[in-house]
Amino acid sequence: HNFHVLESGGIMISKTEETSSLVAADPYELAEEDISIYDSTTCSTTTFFSSYALLNDPAKVSSSKVNPVPMGFLISPAVNLKPEPPRVPYHRSPERCQTCKAFLNLYNEVSVSEDRTKTTWKCGFCRSSNSFTEHPDLVGDGHPELKLQVVEFVTQEPEVPVMFVPRSYVFVVDGNCGASTYQDLRVALKAMLNSLDVPETVQIGIIAYSAVVSVYNVTHNSVVEAHVIPGSRSPSDDDLTYLGLSDCFIYSTKKHNGFTSNNCGIMGSVTQCTDNLLKVLSVLEATATARQVDPKHKVSEKGPRCLGPAIMIALSMIKGSQSKYGDVIIFTAGAPNVGPGKLESEITGGAVNQKSGEFFSRLGKLAHKNSTTVNICCEGFSRFGVPILRNLVTVNGGHVLLYQEFGSEFRTDLNQALFGANGWNGTLETFGPTSLQYTRIIGGLSEISSVPKYDYSGIDHHLFSLSSLQPHETISFYFNLVDFHPGSHFMFQFVTTWKNRYEQEITRTCTYRIRTTNDPNVYMRSIDCNVIGALIGKLAVLTATLSDRKRSPTDPDADNMAHSYIDRCVYDLYLGFGKSVQISENRKERSLEEHLATLPFMLYLLRQGPILGPLLQNPDDISYLRTLYLHASLQDTVRLMLPTLLSFNSLGNVEELPLSNLALQSNRILCLDHHSHVFIWSGKEVSGSEYDSYRNACRERSLVTSTRRFPQSRVFQFKENSSDERWLRCRLIPAHNDSLAQQNEDFPQLDEMEPYLRSKLLEKFMRTNEPSYRQYLFQIFNK
């Protein structure tokens, strides 16, 4: 295979060699009605497949009836499983096939010799026979992998037991923020540093940047000194020597014999340096207060920001700290505009921005090479250049996060970004049949080319390096059937390996098998609409994301390819799986099977919503949502495509309503949960303080449901006819364009309204070019 890395964090794969199909059939048969691929004893899983059965004949897959549905799966390699899978201690290594190196699993055939002196198992991938290392009487209870789909092993212990892996944090702070921002940062960083388990093993440092880079030495008792480096150019070797960072510069072309201490002279342990670090923020706050009082010194959102040189120094500090892992956390209130990495005033493309994107991409790769994660936290409403800054964080598993202010949501996200990952140095190994070929992979991984040479002739094997081990990080795999598959099942095995906080090497094995079928109807009934919708949606959003680099994200032409892809999928879906229904004497419509009916509706909402829709918004917000969507888990992806709308009426009754703008009734309080945002809308009749308890209930519910989300949901509260109402309307179907009969069918609650109230409701809406769901389907079949 040839792997082509996409700038968005995905990989494009093209086949260059002929593959051979499996030569042996799987001996296990499932009943015809059993199409479940998940172990009933496992409450959660890492992987979700597009269907519970797969066609085994490429000719039938390529037929127009089946072709519109992509095949693939979503995998969250480091997801936190509940209940936790059994973990086999270090004293027993996992059993692996001696031929193809696949792991022992519950689908392998185990046999014991007649004299009970030898136990063997047959690999389900290459069909070779292997011997157990233990005595036959010990095989079984000590091998949970023979019973469960997901098992974890401690495959390596550290040479010296550790309580906590040494780590370094460098905080890079924008020198142009307001006083309240520094105050919020001081509160957040103090809480974060106080929460560390073993603070004496963690080193910290702080940098402020504006027109120059101010590197603060926080190691002295009660005294802080700043070393100033020009921000108009990259720091030189002499600059780093001046900072006590000889031999630590990531771009260094020559070596020095200068001073290099364990903490670089400017970084120290949390217990030693926390007070001084907080004092630096207090000084920045006082300076910002003076700027606000004196108009002559007031700095606007376009104040000088030499972010590029500041990051280069921060990475050198991490390298010089000699910690095994590091984090660079950037707090900014605007786009970089000074020195290397500066952006043009219009952050929509151009040669300067392209050069800056390449610069940040190189820095991101260097950070990953040095086991450092970069996170960028943006505050305010200015333009930050998120599509460009994303190049800095994608490869090393970091995030670009947007906030109106650094409040409670920011503090929660900061802790998750820094402490939420399950480990470091993650890899993902995949085993599968050669009759399937990966066509595209979307997610934070890259190919490892130096794979050990084993006999992979009977299986399809890949080894990837993971950029992030955050529990929410999800990777989308797409595949095609290229050869006839003679077996009764397709077998897949996914092996994730990482180092945890105690330097133990953890190996998680996940094994699944999917039955084969030659009946397209059986295949159709086994389709999982949520997974199919996620696969189609992620591919459409990736298409739009790649277009962002060529033109403005607000340009409608940038999304045409994504819209066309969704439209074609919906059309082919009805054409392949739908049936014609006589509506009236002169009118026919096509309908889908009940379990498929949700799929085109999900795709329509994605197409019209804020991720791909025509809403006029900040390009940074578009890029932020698209990146979040591409890396979201299945549950989060579905929530971003199919939000939940709850309603409180004036009597206090709660009900779930259809996603229609006809729900915007003046006697209702609406709560729309769209995963990344929660909107609480109050109609005119219930906007008084006597209904605050209902609004508080909505807010409390949103806080509870978003506790485990990353980033935290942003909660917005507004009233009817306010300017913010557009954020809610763009997520609802413009059903006022439909006929009254169609409105009654799609929104049954309208039957309870008095005729004059219904007329008053419809008068709120103007006729627009945005189609309702019914109009969209009509347009699809009448282009």
NUNU-435819 format. One line per field, with one value per residue (C-alpha): z, x, y. Coordinates in Angstrom, 3 decimals. Layout:
residues N
zz = c(Z,...)
xx = c(X,...)
yy = c(Y,...)
This chain:
residues 783
zz = c(0.000,-0.532,2.252,1.515,4.662,4.519,6.173,8.134,10.023,7.788,5.414,1.843,0.833,-2.687,-3.598,-5.770,-5.581,-6.201,-3.061,-2.528,-0.682,2.378,1.462,4.449,5.762,9.325,11.102,13.231,11.916,13.240,13.022,10.111,12.412,14.519,12.997,16.145,16.055,19.649,22.588,24.821,27.920,26.935,27.953,25.757,22.728,20.955,17.418,15.538,12.099,9.287,9.191,11.022,7.787,4.687,1.131,0.052,-3.712,-5.198,-8.125,-5.804,-3.838,-7.013,-8.067,-7.967,-5.284,-2.695,-3.865,-2.246,1.265,2.297,4.223,7.177,10.916,13.631,16.281,19.496,20.397,23.901,24.944,28.636,28.728,31.351,32.878,32.538,30.540,32.412,32.583,32.469,34.646,33.364,34.380,31.348,27.861,25.364,23.080,19.471,16.231,15.277,11.597,11.303,14.886,15.407,19.042,20.582,20.749,21.486,17.856,17.691,17.643,20.688,20.876,23.475,22.651,23.708,26.395,27.628,27.391,24.671,23.816,20.422,18.853,15.213,14.073,12.595,10.146,8.595,9.750,11.135,14.274,17.475,20.845,24.241,26.522,29.620,30.655,29.274,32.755,33.054,29.732,30.088,33.347,32.940,29.372,29.367,25.676,24.957,26.367,25.735,22.713,24.571,26.863,28.137,28.938,30.872,28.319,29.834,33.282,33.827,34.915,38.035,39.472,39.245,40.989,38.184,34.904,35.028,32.855,31.905,31.201,29.479,29.492,26.569,27.350,24.981,26.268,24.721,26.775,29.046,32.825,33.407,31.154,33.245,36.378,34.977,33.898,37.347,38.909,36.332,36.491,40.275,40.437,37.789,39.455,42.888,41.494,40.473,42.253,42.548,41.978,42.745,39.562,37.301,35.951,34.828,32.963,31.538,28.473,27.480,23.889,22.121,19.903,21.830,23.670,27.443,29.004,32.778,35.224,38.004,39.945,42.371,45.723,45.600,42.606,38.916,36.092,32.398,29.473,26.355,22.874,19.623,18.116,14.525,13.775,14.847,18.031,17.310,19.015,20.849,22.125,23.531,25.079,26.748,28.235,29.476,26.817,25.037,22.963,23.457,20.408,18.168,15.043,16.273,13.573,15.876,19.326,22.355,25.490,27.550,30.650,30.452,33.774,34.621,34.580,32.077,34.802,33.996,34.834,38.186,40.042,40.781,44.520,43.925,41.183,41.419,43.439,41.053,38.008,39.466,40.218,36.523,35.684,38.348,36.749,33.311,34.821,36.333,32.998,31.193,33.742,33.079,29.344,29.809,31.920,29.575,26.012,24.620,25.678,24.912,22.849,20.399,19.259,16.465,18.927,18.088,18.602,17.778,18.447,16.204,18.037,21.403,20.479,19.271,22.623,24.523,22.664,23.407,27.100,27.075,25.419,27.897,30.912,30.178,31.048,29.110,28.063,27.802,27.108,25.591,26.432,24.478,25.606,22.948,22.205,18.517,15.466,15.206,13.183,13.943,12.964,11.621,11.439,11.095,9.283,6.868,8.062,6.053,7.294,4.248,2.320,0.342,-0.011,3.414,5.233,3.251,4.296,7.911,7.748,6.607,9.400,12.096,10.578,10.961,14.571,15.254,13.882,15.928,19.032,18.295,17.730,21.199,22.865,23.356,22.946,21.947,22.937,21.902,23.919,22.162,24.043,22.631,19.344,17.093,14.205,15.264,12.005,13.322,9.948,10.033,13.747,13.404,11.596,14.870,16.939,14.588,14.431,18.163,19.404,20.653,20.188,19.185,21.599,21.326,24.286,24.805,28.186,30.286,32.689,34.237,30.878,30.048,33.375,32.850,29.287,30.368,32.870,30.277,27.634,30.018,32.130,30.160,27.826,28.814,27.994,25.421,22.490,21.218,18.258,16.493,14.773,12.495,11.240,8.626,5.554,2.274,0.473,1.965,1.047,3.019,0.757,3.212,6.859,8.662,12.030,13.986,12.925,10.581,9.076,10.681,7.774,9.758,10.381,11.443,8.565,9.232,6.878,6.161,2.923,4.336,6.106,5.632,8.301,9.114,11.920,12.740,15.196,17.126,17.618,20.624,23.304,24.445,25.134,22.698,19.774,17.031,13.689,10.659,8.352,4.917,2.925,-0.263,-1.091,-3.794,-3.895,-3.293,0.366,0.759,4.549,6.635,8.480,8.094,11.045,12.376,15.192,16.512,18.936,20.719,22.669,24.865,27.905,30.912,33.651,35.542,32.476,32.067,28.499,28.031,25.106,24.384,21.949,20.352,18.075,16.020,13.261,10.822,9.047,5.265,3.061,-0.648,-0.197,-0.605,1.418,4.415,4.061,3.908,7.108,8.916,8.186,11.184,10.134,12.777,11.594,7.907,8.553,10.433,7.638,4.923,7.036,7.954,4.326,3.295,6.051,5.159,1.557,2.731,5.104,2.305,0.285,3.126,2.227,-1.300,-0.646,2.128,4.246,4.038,0.244,-0.693,-3.506,-0.898,0.225,-3.176,-3.389,0.101,-0.692,-3.986,-2.269,0.331,-2.340,-4.426,-1.403,-0.521,-4.128,-4.497,-1.125,-2.202,-5.628,-4.251,-1.109,-1.606,-3.062,-4.948,-3.022,-4.659,-2.814,-5.128,-8.601,-10.241,-7.612,-6.443,-3.801,-2.848,0.722,2.627,4.993,8.486,9.921,7.088,7.217,9.733,7.512,4.852,7.600,9.473,6.290,5.516,8.981,8.580,5.149,6.345,9.816,10.993,9.946,6.219,5.933,4.613,8.006,7.890,10.702,11.649,9.626,12.906,14.230,11.060,11.230,14.957,14.458,11.468,13.302,16.314,14.052,12.194,15.448,17.345,18.631,17.197,19.981,19.671,15.871,15.952,18.435,16.130,13.247,15.096,18.108,20.774,21.238,24.574,25.511,28.727,28.274,30.579,32.603,33.278,31.087,29.402,26.018,23.122,19.941,16.265,15.021,13.373,13.548,14.256,17.823,18.273,20.026,22.410,25.300,25.258,26.685,24.323,25.064,22.042,22.757,19.734,21.587,21.114,22.019,24.157,23.375,25.847,24.144,25.902,24.157,24.910,27.172,29.382,29.496,32.945,36.153,37.335,34.740,35.745,37.467,34.083,32.508,35.453,35.023,31.365,32.313,35.053,32.690,30.057,32.616,33.766,30.266,29.057,32.031,30.076,26.811,25.466,24.834,27.250,25.689,25.439,26.965,25.428,26.793,24.884,24.251,21.317,18.547,19.902,17.486,18.965,17.917,14.521,16.141,17.089,13.859,11.660,13.461,12.911,9.796,8.039,8.056,7.584,3.854,3.817,3.318,6.343,5.931,5.832,8.899,10.805,9.806,10.829,13.914,15.552,18.444,16.057,16.278,19.830,18.723,18.070,14.389,15.152,17.222,14.387,11.916,14.307,14.548,10.774,10.434,12.287,9.385,6.020,2.843,2.097,-0.321,2.427,1.750,4.337,4.555,2.270,-0.243,-0.137,-1.048,-3.827,-5.224,-5.098,-7.379,-9.681,-10.566)
xx = c(0.000,0.999,0.019,-0.472,-0.716,-3.424,-2.808,-6.039,-4.590,-5.906,-4.283,-5.142,-4.249,-3.883,-3.301,-0.297,-0.075,-2.456,-3.732,-4.732,-7.860,-7.969,-7.643,-9.427,-12.939,-13.658,-15.033,-17.468,-21.013,-23.600,-27.317,-29.005,-30.836,-27.744,-26.087,-24.480,-20.699,-20.277,-19.680,-22.766,-20.551,-18.862,-20.767,-18.718,-16.497,-13.766,-15.009,-18.282,-18.754,-20.944,-22.914,-23.272,-22.830,-20.714,-21.161,-18.467,-18.690,-17.176,-19.593,-22.564,-20.875,-20.308,-23.946,-26.008,-28.253,-25.482,-22.800,-24.145,-23.389,-19.718,-18.124,-15.892,-15.694,-14.980,-12.411,-11.522,-8.199,-7.825,-11.466,-12.228,-14.259,-16.928,-16.663,-12.908,-11.570,-9.506,-5.812,-3.327,-0.251,3.291,4.236,2.373,3.044,0.154,0.037,0.793,0.763,4.296,3.552,1.535,1.878,-1.889,-2.969,-4.823,-8.552,-11.943,-12.479,-9.426,-9.842,-8.154,-7.317,-5.628,-3.570,-4.902,-2.256,-3.019,0.613,0.209,-2.348,-2.489,-4.549,-5.192,-4.837,-8.039,-6.106,-3.323,-4.672,-1.297,-1.060,0.572,1.417,0.589,3.514,1.598,0.524,-2.914,-4.439,-3.506,-5.062,-8.513,-9.019,-5.736,-6.560,-9.461,-8.749,-10.358,-13.641,-13.748,-13.349,-11.363,-8.433,-5.482,-1.962,0.882,3.542,6.461,7.346,9.780,13.291,12.818,9.274,8.008,5.147,4.708,6.515,8.480,6.802,7.318,4.809,5.615,2.848,3.024,0.898,-0.223,1.003,-1.970,-4.801,-7.124,-6.751,-9.689,-8.065,-4.890,-6.993,-8.906,-5.632,-4.156,-7.157,-7.105,-3.354,-3.289,-6.064,-4.369,-0.943,-2.420,-4.170,-0.930,-0.328,3.462,4.267,7.966,8.405,6.836,8.788,7.103,8.073,6.322,6.796,4.987,5.033,4.061,6.560,9.282,9.509,9.895,11.248,10.819,13.169,10.860,13.413,14.582,12.900,10.475,12.304,11.419,13.665,12.793,15.103,13.976,14.452,13.532,10.261,10.869,13.096,13.748,15.830,19.481,21.885,23.352,19.889,19.434,22.895,21.931,18.914,21.050,19.648,22.841,22.427,18.657,17.629,15.389,16.846,20.455,23.107,26.100,26.931,27.987,29.773,27.780,25.703,22.845,21.223,18.438,15.925,17.654,18.111,14.712,12.377,11.796,9.497,5.891,6.558,9.411,8.050,4.250,4.215,6.616,4.652,1.463,3.336,4.208,0.501,-0.215,2.337,0.785,-2.630,-1.375,0.157,-3.104,-5.028,-2.711,-3.261,-7.013,-6.782,-4.387,-5.821,-2.347,-1.176,-4.334,-3.537,-6.179,-6.836,-4.331,-1.503,1.908,2.134,5.337,3.873,6.300,9.535,7.794,6.866,10.396,11.806,9.137,9.997,13.674,12.837,10.959,13.919,16.344,14.284,15.259,11.723,10.469,7.252,6.192,3.292,3.261,0.035,-0.601,-3.079,-3.846,-6.316,-5.499,-3.670,0.154,1.290,5.009,8.000,8.002,4.491,2.751,-0.585,-2.022,-4.763,-7.340,-6.935,-8.374,-5.373,-2.558,1.157,2.071,-0.459,0.560,4.162,3.049,1.056,4.161,6.169,3.696,3.477,7.256,7.074,4.229,6.239,9.284,7.103,5.809,9.364,10.293,7.174,5.608,1.952,0.900,-2.516,-3.801,-6.527,-8.057,-10.132,-12.391,-14.131,-11.220,-9.820,-7.175,-6.443,-7.573,-7.114,-3.440,-2.839,-4.302,-1.101,0.764,-1.328,-2.640,0.442,1.254,-2.299,-3.060,-6.145,-7.160,-9.921,-12.121,-13.643,-15.489,-13.755,-11.518,-14.246,-15.296,-15.605,-12.041,-10.723,-12.401,-11.097,-7.581,-7.456,-8.781,-6.294,-3.335,-4.323,-7.051,-4.842,-4.360,-0.656,2.008,3.817,0.692,0.573,-2.317,-1.825,-4.549,-5.053,-7.675,-8.440,-6.662,-9.997,-10.630,-8.612,-8.471,-9.270,-9.162,-8.379,-9.455,-7.885,-4.759,-2.322,0.588,2.142,5.160,7.238,9.755,7.409,9.052,9.236,6.799,4.791,1.778,0.850,-2.443,-3.562,-3.748,-1.531,-0.777,1.059,0.327,1.620,-1.152,-0.880,-3.212,-4.387,-7.276,-10.343,-12.516,-10.060,-11.676,-10.339,-12.501,-11.484,-13.039,-12.556,-13.655,-14.072,-11.482,-11.577,-14.122,-14.069,-14.617,-14.890,-18.034,-16.718,-14.446,-12.059,-10.574,-8.122,-6.978,-4.065,-3.339,-0.093,0.901,2.944,0.853,1.696,3.678,5.814,4.096,3.520,-0.153,-1.400,-5.145,-6.384,-9.832,-11.043,-14.236,-15.687,-18.447,-20.447,-20.458,-23.518,-24.297,-27.773,-27.986,-31.216,-29.483,-26.715,-29.232,-30.958,-27.613,-26.646,-26.006,-27.381,-25.441,-22.089,-22.955,-24.089,-20.870,-18.707,-20.517,-20.552,-16.863,-15.874,-18.033,-16.614,-13.067,-13.761,-14.902,-11.929,-9.456,-11.201,-10.597,-6.926,-7.691,-10.397,-12.349,-14.442,-17.275,-17.306,-20.268,-18.195,-15.864,-18.632,-20.059,-18.113,-19.231,-22.867,-22.703,-21.280,-24.075,-26.734,-25.386,-25.343,-28.949,-30.074,-28.288,-29.597,-33.214,-32.464,-30.772,-32.773,-35.993,-39.312,-41.910,-45.053,-48.232,-49.146,-51.934,-53.215,-50.535,-47.807,-45.325,-42.636,-39.794,-39.557,-36.882,-37.040,-37.873,-34.408,-32.798,-35.159,-33.004,-29.911,-30.923,-32.418,-29.085,-27.222,-29.696,-29.222,-25.437,-25.663,-27.863,-26.364,-23.401,-20.739,-21.563,-24.547,-24.925,-24.839,-22.648,-20.121,-16.491,-14.183,-12.502,-15.817,-16.334,-12.845,-13.250,-16.534,-15.243,-12.124,-14.216,-16.540,-13.753,-12.208,-15.463,-16.558,-19.642,-21.901,-20.592,-20.773,-24.423,-25.185,-23.508,-25.654,-28.892,-29.297,-31.965,-34.685,-36.535,-39.365,-40.813,-44.214,-45.873,-47.392,-43.981,-44.495,-41.373,-41.391,-39.053,-39.993,-39.150,-36.186,-38.411,-38.612,-42.320,-41.186,-40.366,-43.662,-43.946,-45.219,-42.260,-38.752,-36.562,-33.295,-31.317,-28.310,-25.994,-23.015,-20.624,-23.289,-26.429,-29.024,-31.726,-34.422,-37.316,-40.509,-42.075,-44.754,-42.264,-39.342,-40.234,-38.374,-41.165,-39.943,-36.280,-36.598,-37.268,-34.274,-32.107,-33.280,-32.209,-28.803,-28.269,-29.245,-26.807,-23.993,-24.655,-24.892,-21.743,-19.564,-17.608,-17.456,-14.306,-14.400,-17.171,-20.461,-20.880,-24.227,-26.029,-29.226,-31.353,-34.904,-37.274,-36.426,-32.905,-29.971,-28.575,-31.728,-30.099,-27.769,-30.797,-32.733,-29.874,-30.050,-33.793,-35.681,-37.458,-40.696,-42.803,-42.115,-44.126,-47.867,-50.172,-50.879,-47.171,-46.579,-49.251,-47.678,-44.151,-45.100,-48.148,-48.154,-49.559,-52.952,-53.236,-52.863,-55.737,-55.954,-55.181,-52.122,-50.878,-51.283,-49.428,-46.624,-46.228,-46.124,-42.787,-41.000,-40.018,-39.887,-36.249,-34.228,-33.321,-35.317,-37.220,-36.431,-39.334,-38.318,-34.721,-35.730,-37.954,-35.044,-32.748,-35.029,-35.962,-32.608)
yy = c(0.000,3.625,6.016,9.715,11.848,14.501,17.865,17.497,14.568,11.794,9.336,8.438,4.887,3.552,-0.091,-0.879,-4.661,-7.511,-9.207,-12.802,-13.856,-16.059,-19.705,-21.210,-20.707,-19.712,-22.812,-20.835,-20.387,-17.956,-18.500,-16.722,-14.331,-13.547,-10.498,-9.077,-8.688,-7.538,-9.819,-9.857,-9.912,-6.637,-3.507,-1.180,-1.463,0.459,-0.163,0.320,-1.233,0.043,-3.220,-6.528,-8.499,-7.917,-9.091,-11.526,-10.904,-7.699,-7.888,-7.496,-4.713,-2.696,-3.016,0.173,-1.305,-1.588,0.837,4.058,2.780,3.061,0.223,0.921,1.366,3.929,3.076,4.923,3.271,4.755,5.088,4.541,1.323,0.674,-1.834,-1.896,-4.851,-7.453,-6.570,-9.447,-8.695,-8.590,-12.139,-13.564,-12.251,-12.334,-15.349,-14.389,-16.325,-17.303,-16.689,-13.468,-12.143,-11.853,-12.147,-15.064,-14.327,-15.845,-16.908,-19.184,-22.944,-24.532,-28.249,-30.472,-33.547,-36.948,-37.353,-33.787,-32.760,-30.153,-27.480,-25.786,-23.028,-22.233,-18.635,-17.242,-15.056,-17.143,-20.560,-21.658,-23.804,-22.505,-24.046,-22.584,-21.873,-23.046,-26.521,-27.512,-27.444,-23.757,-22.753,-21.215,-19.343,-17.484,-16.464,-13.981,-13.303,-16.702,-15.386,-11.628,-9.384,-6.709,-7.574,-5.534,-6.738,-5.158,-6.064,-4.136,-2.816,0.103,-0.816,1.304,1.642,5.222,6.993,9.495,10.159,13.459,16.060,19.712,22.474,25.763,28.379,30.825,33.886,36.645,40.018,41.860,40.345,42.286,42.417,40.056,37.453,37.360,37.147,34.154,32.541,32.954,31.202,28.391,27.722,27.815,25.212,23.070,23.112,22.408,19.321,17.576,14.264,14.550,18.249,17.879,15.774,18.422,21.406,24.612,27.765,30.809,33.021,36.216,37.416,40.630,42.471,40.608,37.307,37.670,34.480,34.553,32.874,31.663,29.616,32.340,32.808,35.763,37.275,36.986,38.129,38.385,37.653,39.532,38.028,39.870,38.668,39.735,36.730,33.175,32.892,32.166,29.790,32.770,33.717,30.223,30.280,33.561,31.749,28.864,26.525,25.489,22.316,22.547,24.555,22.478,24.126,24.267,23.762,23.911,22.631,24.637,23.578,26.043,25.521,22.995,22.228,19.848,22.693,24.989,27.587,29.146,26.245,24.624,22.263,23.157,23.296,25.744,28.002,28.217,31.447,33.179,32.025,33.481,36.719,37.017,36.851,39.473,41.810,41.242,41.983,45.244,46.241,45.485,47.562,50.503,50.138,50.249,53.421,55.231,55.427,56.140,52.695,50.772,47.672,46.490,42.943,43.642,44.267,42.743,38.979,37.082,33.639,31.716,32.656,32.156,28.575,27.844,28.959,27.008,23.790,24.379,24.803,21.482,19.796,21.344,20.293,16.677,15.558,12.595,14.342,17.959,20.293,23.759,25.603,28.806,31.472,34.064,36.845,37.296,36.009,36.077,39.094,39.535,37.423,33.853,32.430,35.791,35.830,38.344,40.669,38.722,35.174,33.435,32.144,33.728,33.088,34.519,32.362,29.289,29.860,30.325,27.100,25.234,26.867,25.811,22.335,21.921,23.084,20.650,17.738,18.746,18.856,15.354,14.123,15.416,13.886,17.314,18.234,21.758,23.148,26.586,28.339,31.361,33.935,36.619,37.351,38.319,36.294,33.775,31.965,28.562,26.781,27.861,27.261,23.779,22.767,23.283,20.851,18.154,15.942,15.989,15.388,18.904,21.067,24.578,25.635,28.742,30.588,33.830,34.050,31.820,30.709,27.397,25.612,26.606,25.310,21.940,21.660,22.637,19.783,17.331,18.476,18.146,15.139,13.345,11.297,7.666,7.722,8.470,6.854,5.132,2.760,1.049,-2.293,-3.676,-7.226,-8.078,-10.185,-9.482,-9.468,-6.004,-2.918,0.331,3.275,6.175,6.822,10.003,10.723,11.497,8.788,8.181,5.087,3.436,2.198,0.131,-2.804,-6.095,-8.533,-11.339,-13.494,-11.295,-13.074,-14.349,-11.174,-7.418,-5.829,-2.171,-0.392,3.257,5.826,7.603,11.350,11.346,8.930,11.095,8.896,10.858,10.608,8.509,7.302,6.492,3.634,3.103,-0.087,-1.844,-5.516,-6.276,-10.098,-12.811,-13.836,-17.592,-17.663,-17.475,-14.410,-11.425,-11.196,-7.949,-7.371,-3.992,-3.760,-0.482,-0.087,2.854,3.899,4.926,7.428,4.760,3.947,0.589,-0.537,-1.417,-3.499,-3.573,-6.232,-5.952,-8.752,-8.832,-10.929,-10.075,-12.726,-12.894,-13.019,-13.127,-11.668,-7.854,-7.815,-9.405,-6.857,-4.018,-5.181,-5.311,-1.688,0.574,3.971,5.884,4.515,4.934,8.506,9.239,7.792,9.766,12.918,12.788,12.297,15.265,17.481,16.431,17.457,20.883,21.165,20.510,23.234,25.708,25.927,27.129,29.696,31.332,28.937,31.475,31.199,28.947,27.423,25.934,23.565,22.633,19.387,18.369,19.190,17.316,14.250,14.215,14.794,11.928,9.598,10.459,9.999,6.652,5.521,5.997,4.565,1.453,0.701,2.674,1.662,3.652,4.618,5.968,9.168,10.291,9.577,11.690,11.575,8.970,9.172,6.892,5.647,3.752,0.838,2.039,1.364,3.402,6.382,8.284,8.259,10.846,13.018,13.061,13.978,16.766,18.291,18.129,19.756,22.613,23.094,25.193,22.661,22.683,25.009,28.562,30.308,33.418,32.966,33.427,31.113,30.154,28.822,26.788,25.297,24.579,22.695,20.743,19.606,18.606,16.625,14.803,13.533,12.897,9.497,7.818,9.076,12.632,12.532,11.492,14.270,16.808,15.563,14.857,17.180,16.799,19.438,19.553,21.890,23.310,24.923,27.450,24.593,23.060,19.997,18.584,16.874,16.175,18.010,17.499,19.546,22.130,25.911,25.409,24.680,28.402,29.070,31.986,29.860,27.455,27.312,25.275,23.509,22.299,20.057,20.100,18.595,21.514,24.071,24.061,26.738,27.770,29.858,31.571,32.643,36.026,34.595,32.716,35.153,36.523,35.745,33.440,30.915,31.075,27.707,26.066,27.784,26.789,23.202,23.330,24.715,22.129,19.349,20.591,20.772,17.214,15.732,17.517,16.561,13.955,15.887,17.443,20.298,21.226,22.312,26.074,27.107,30.109,31.609,34.141,35.283,35.322,37.840,38.457,38.536,35.302,33.476,32.836,30.267,28.194,28.718,27.503,24.148,23.708,22.640,25.554,23.565,26.703,26.256,23.006,22.712,22.717,19.006,18.211,20.373,18.457,15.154,16.145,18.189,16.530,19.023,21.653,19.966,21.297,24.937,27.284,28.377,32.021,31.036,28.881,31.724,33.991,31.416,31.147,34.935,34.911,33.264,34.636,32.606,31.772,29.677,27.222,24.051,22.084,18.387,17.512,20.173,18.961,15.404,16.748,18.773,15.735,13.734,16.606,18.154)
